[in-house]
């Protein structure tokens, strides 16, 4: 099967989700102006759009109508943007830099940043529940809302962040750290793959395979983040390098070492790829995304 180059696919996906995000954010009530400006700053401030790409790629893998994928892709990007705004706050990870620019609470102020994050998360569920460009049948739409809610809540991202904050200065086992990262990072990545698949007519077998792909990739993503925090510069990361070490936060390199962390990320990458065997004819982009996530150097 002939494919467009992965660079072309990435560019098309990024352009598509950013145009859709701009549309949703432009369609809001424009008041209060400072809040809506902060929302746009947080959500349209660059980024690799990996989560949106996973929605598009998993939908593509099960033959979903591309027009039904935009809203889900925007919902996960809004949820991700909200989490970054809140993570950067002084009461959380206390970071002044995000995507190479001042964090939202620096560009605006803490109160506005908190409200911008709240509003982005709320908007994510509003569009997923109500926008016409999502699957029309109510049970499937409800399942998509539930999927994102679980990934963002106490069993997922929010709970993972709470555990992450509690872990500062503690000695954790590898299993304890894996639990934190599966919630904090992995749950939303897993949800991206599920949301894309729910926009198509995936079989039970395909849904299970994609779910496992997302689970392996989510953990690998965080391990690579931990590695890059150790070895990359602030300029290449777009956020403060070495921040986890400075805050005495447990990471994979601090617990199992840098080289073992690299091998574990590689093992998880191979496991994720193996999960796509039942989608061999349609999984090109998912394979390339896994390659990009695990072998990125920025």
C-alpha positions in Angstrom: 0.0 0.0 0.0 1.3 3.5 -0.9 1.3 6.1 1.8 1.9 9.7 2.0 5.1 10.5 3.8 4.7 10.6 7.6 5.9 14.2 7.6 3.0 15.1 5.3 0.5 13.2 7.4 1.7 15.0 10.6 1.4 18.3 8.9 -2.1 17.6 7.6 -3.2 16.4 11.0 -1.7 19.4 12.8 -3.3 21.8 10.4 -6.6 20.1 10.7 -6.8 20.0 14.4 -5.5 23.6 14.8 -8.1 24.9 12.3 -10.8 23.0 14.3 -9.5 24.3 17.6 -9.4 27.9 16.3 -13.0 27.4 15.1 -14.2 26.2 18.5 -12.3 28.8 20.5 -13.5 31.6 18.1 -17.1 30.4 18.4 -17.2 31.0 22.2 -18.7 34.0 23.9 -15.9 36.5 23.6 -16.4 37.8 27.1 -14.6 38.0 29.4 -11.9 38.9 27.0 -8.9 38.1 29.2 -10.2 34.6 30.0 -10.8 33.8 26.3 -7.5 35.2 25.3 -5.8 33.0 27.9 -7.6 29.9 26.7 -6.4 30.6 23.1 -2.9 31.2 24.4 -2.8 27.9 26.2 -4.4 25.9 23.4 -3.0 27.5 20.3 0.5 28.0 21.6 2.2 25.4 19.4 2.8 21.8 20.5 3.4 18.6 18.6 -0.3 17.6 18.7 0.6 13.9 19.3 -2.7 13.2 21.1 -4.8 14.6 18.3 -2.7 12.6 15.8 -3.5 9.5 17.8 -7.2 10.2 17.5 -6.9 10.6 13.7 -4.6 7.6 13.2 -6.7 5.2 15.3 -9.8 6.4 13.5 -8.1 5.9 10.2 -7.1 2.4 11.2 -10.7 1.3 11.6 -12.1 3.2 8.6 -13.8 6.1 10.5 -15.1 9.0 8.5 -12.4 11.7 8.9 -15.1 14.3 9.5 -16.1 12.6 12.7 -12.6 12.8 14.2 -12.1 16.5 14.5 -14.2 17.0 17.6 -12.6 14.2 19.5 -9.1 15.4 18.5 -10.0 18.9 19.7 -11.5 17.5 23.0 -8.2 15.7 23.9 -6.1 18.7 22.9 -8.2 21.0 25.1 -7.9 18.5 28.0 -4.2 18.3 27.5 -3.8 22.1 27.4 -5.8 22.4 30.6 -3.5 19.9 32.3 -0.4 21.8 31.2 -1.7 25.1 32.4 -2.5 23.7 35.8 0.7 21.6 36.1 2.8 24.8 35.5 1.2 26.7 38.4 3.3 27.5 41.4 1.2 25.2 43.6 1.9 22.3 41.3 5.1 21.9 39.2 5.9 25.6 39.4 7.3 26.1 35.9 7.6 29.4 34.1 8.1 28.0 30.6 5.9 26.0 28.3 6.5 25.2 24.6 9.3 27.7 24.6 7.1 30.6 25.8 6.0 32.0 29.2 3.6 29.6 30.9 0.0 30.8 31.0 0.1 32.0 34.6 3.2 34.1 33.7 1.7 35.5 30.5 -1.5 36.3 32.3 -1.8 35.7 36.0 -2.5 32.7 38.3 -6.2 33.3 38.7 -6.8 33.7 35.0 -4.6 30.6 34.3 -6.7 28.5 36.7 -9.9 29.7 35.1 -8.6 29.1 31.6 -7.7 25.5 32.5 -11.1 25.0 34.0 -12.8 26.5 30.9 -10.8 24.4 28.5 -11.7 21.2 30.3 -15.4 22.1 30.4 -15.4 23.1 26.7 -13.8 19.7 25.8 -16.8 17.9 27.3 -19.3 20.4 25.8 -18.1 19.8 22.2 -17.8 16.0 22.7 -21.3 15.8 24.0 -23.0 18.3 21.7 -21.1 19.0 18.5 -22.7 17.6 15.3 -19.3 16.3 14.0 -19.3 13.3 16.3 -21.0 9.9 15.9 -24.7 10.4 15.9 -25.8 7.4 18.0 -26.2 8.5 21.6 -24.8 5.3 23.3 -21.5 5.7 21.4 -21.3 9.4 22.1 -21.9 8.7 25.8 -19.2 6.1 25.8 -16.8 8.7 24.3 -17.7 11.2 27.0 -17.2 8.5 29.7 -13.8 7.5 28.1 -12.4 11.0 28.3 -13.9 11.7 31.8 -12.2 8.6 33.2 -8.9 9.5 31.6 -9.0 13.0 33.0 -10.3 12.1 36.5 -9.1 10.5 39.7 -8.5 7.2 38.0 -6.4 8.9 35.3 -4.7 12.2 34.8 -5.8 14.1 37.9 -5.2 11.2 40.2 -1.8 10.6 38.7 -0.9 14.3 39.3 -1.9 14.0 42.9 0.2 10.9 43.3 3.1 12.6 41.5 3.0 15.5 44.0 2.9 13.1 46.9 5.9 11.3 45.6 8.3 14.2 45.7 11.3 13.3 47.9 10.2 9.7 48.4 11.9 6.5 47.3 9.4 4.7 45.0 9.5 1.2 43.5 9.4 0.8 39.8 5.8 -0.5 40.0 4.7 2.5 42.1 6.2 4.9 39.6 4.5 3.0 36.7 1.2 3.4 38.4 1.7 7.2 38.7 2.7 7.5 35.0 0.0 5.2 33.7 -2.5 7.6 35.3 -0.8 11.0 34.8 0.3 10.5 31.2 -0.8 7.1 29.9 -4.5 7.3 30.6 -5.1 10.3 28.2 -2.9 8.8 25.5 -4.9 5.5 25.8 -8.1 7.5 25.6 -7.0 9.2 22.4 -6.7 5.9 20.7 -10.0 4.7 22.1 -11.8 7.9 21.0 -10.6 7.6 17.5 -11.6 3.9 17.3 -15.1 4.7 18.7 -15.6 7.1 15.7 -15.4 4.1 13.4 -16.8 0.6 13.2 -14.0 -1.2 15.1 -14.6 -4.8 16.1 -14.2 -6.0 19.7 -10.8 -7.5 18.7 -9.7 -4.3 17.1 -10.8 -2.2 20.1 -8.9 -4.5 22.5 -5.7 -4.4 20.3 -5.8 -0.6 20.0 -6.4 -0.2 23.8 -3.3 -2.2 24.5 -1.3 -0.3 21.9 -2.4 2.9 23.7 -1.5 1.5 27.1 2.1 0.5 26.1 2.6 3.8 24.2 1.4 5.9 27.1 4.0 4.5 29.5 6.7 4.6 26.8 5.9 8.3 26.2 6.4 9.2 29.9 9.7 7.2 30.1 11.0 9.1 27.1 9.9 12.4 28.8 11.8 11.4 31.9 14.9 10.6 29.8 14.7 13.9 27.9 14.4 15.8 31.1 17.8 14.4 32.0 19.7 14.7 28.8 18.1 17.6 26.8 18.4 21.3 27.1 15.7 23.8 28.0 16.0 25.2 24.4 15.2 21.9 22.8 12.6 20.8 25.2 10.7 24.1 25.3 10.3 23.7 29.0 12.8 23.8 31.9 15.2 20.8 31.6 16.3 19.0 34.7 13.2 20.2 36.6 12.3 16.8 37.9 15.7 16.3 39.4 15.7 19.8 40.9 12.4 19.1 42.6 13.6 15.6 43.8 10.8 13.9 41.9 11.1 10.1 41.2 11.6 9.4 37.5 12.5 6.2 35.6 16.2 7.3 35.2 16.4 8.1 39.0 15.0 4.7 39.9 16.3 2.2 37.3 19.0 4.2 35.6 19.2 5.9 32.2 20.3 3.0 30.1 17.7 0.6 31.6 15.0 3.3 31.0 16.0 3.5 27.4 15.7 -0.3 27.1 12.3 -0.3 28.8 11.0 2.4 26.4 12.2 0.3 23.5 10.5 -2.9 24.9 7.2 -1.0 25.3 7.6 0.4 21.8 7.9 -3.1 20.4 4.9 -4.3 22.4 2.8 -1.5 21.1 3.8 -2.3 17.5 2.9 -5.9 18.0 -0.6 -5.0 19.1 -1.2 -3.6 15.6 -0.8 -7.0 13.8 -4.6 -7.3 13.4 -4.6 -3.9 11.8 -1.7 -4.5 9.5 -3.3 -3.0 6.4 -4.4 0.3 8.1 -1.9 0.8 10.9 0.9 2.7 9.0 0.3 6.0 10.8 0.0 4.4 14.3 3.3 2.6 13.7 5.0 5.8 12.6 3.6 7.7 15.6 4.9 5.1 18.0 8.3 5.4 16.3 8.2 9.2 16.7 7.1 9.1 20.3 9.8 6.6 21.5 12.7 7.8 19.4 12.2 11.6 19.6 15.1 13.6 20.7 13.4 16.9 21.4 
